[in-house]
Amino acid sequence: MSDTVNTFVSMSEQLLTKDEVCKHLSISMRSLDRMLIEKEIPHVKLGERLIRFSPAQLDGWLKDMAMKQIQQN
């Protein structure tokens, strides 16, 4: 996954915070931070330290991850 998302994010779409993503994915903040460092999860970087997540892009990412697991089995 890329460091910043190059696709269009709808202005009407509510972006998620790191806390909201952790709750949505049932993961720890430490796990999310690791995924960000390793560029494993799609996100939008708004400035030096502000990171947000598109729900639509997260859903697509989850579907891609599920397909990869299915293909491996």
Number of C-alpha atoms within 10 A of each C-alpha: 13 13 15 14 16 10 8 6 16 10 7 6 10 13 19 18 13 18 12 13 20 17 11 12 11 9 12 14 14 10 11 18 14 13 14 17 11 12 14 14 21 22 24 19 14 10 7 6 7 10 16 18 21 20 18 14 16 18 11 13 16 14 12 12 12 12 11 11 10 9 8 7 5
